[in-house]
Amino acid sequence: MTTGAAGLTTHADAQDTFIGLLTTPLVSARVDAARFGSLLRHRARITEWAGRLGYRLVITGTVARLHRDPAGPQRTAAPPAWDPPSRRVLVLAALIAAACEGTDITTTVQVLSDEVRALSASPGARIVAYDPDRRVERQAFVRGLDQLASLGILLRRTSDEALLRKWEEDGTGVGAGFEIDRDVLLQFTDPYTVELAFRPEEPEGEDDDSAAAVRAATRSQRLLRTLVEDTALLYADLHPLDAEYARSQRSWLADRAVDMTGGAVEMREEGMLLRLAADRPASAAATAQFPAATASAWFALKTLDAVMSYRLPNDPGWITLTRAEAETVAGRVYRDNFGALTKALKESPSKMFDVVEQVLSGCGLIRVTSAGWTVSPVAARYRDPKAVWEPTLEDLEP
């Protein structure tokens, strides 16, 4: 049996490469030669898996891109990122990419900033105009540059970090020099994918034969996407016909998810749960570390358990709390375990609540809306946690 990267078998290496592609769907050989090389080695198999999910794998020159085209009534396929960049940073990153389209192959921060300023103030722009005279805007602009640099669209040509920091602080100088990789840029701004993402959503009626036909034709793809991408396929989240199909075809869905990821699928009353292999590089990186040996994770766990004691789940297994109720439960955990809190979490109950909410929503265990929390049935896996707290030197300070 042959082995690939990290000592994995060929099939396992292909699975881990596929998980890495789901995590980072744009790969440039100039940024990550190892990942790009693994994609080429397993190109046929990964192309098959991408097609199984209704995705497109495009490899041109030294660039690979997994395009997650919508299927059926779904507008998007990928789950939301944990702690994503702010909306303003993403808007500026998109504007910087647009500016790169009409810029020379080598450019500077100041040139790109001038181009983005002009684009954002153009008559057709429906965004708040970019103002580089404000420090907070320059900071967001630099974060947008970082987003594109991480993908390989922008390649740093100057090594003097002080130049970029000076531009960020007071807006003077050229900032930094970049080379634009137009092959990566072309895949990033693929017009077909952009058109699908911004296509007006058509309302679906229960008796609409055309919509029902589309739903049926894309059913297996959509459900398999959910299981592989979200790692939790919950029947209560699905259209009744989709839920019926998922229950009847759960072995088929599980077999294909395992084949593509190398994980293990738990069959549960409320749905299916995919657990990725913890001993593989990309799978480990794609898995939220929860619970972890940190105060934020442990108090998130304690709060989650307190929520499940506070209210029984409804029939599909969900627990719904208003924001005031969630804050009340977290406040009790804060008071009952005050001695074990770190200095930062002791600041206030609201501080601990915000940290706990970020951890639990990032793990997909709760959904946060303006109304409050909706706790997933998956949270039942973490009932009745046991932890022993030992005082630290920080805790013993007078």
Order of alpha helices (4+ residues) and beta strands (2+ residues): alpha-beta-alpha-alpha-beta-beta-alpha-beta-alpha-alpha-beta-alpha-beta-alpha-alpha-alpha-alpha-beta-alpha-alpha-beta-beta-alpha-alpha-beta-alpha-alpha-beta-beta-alpha
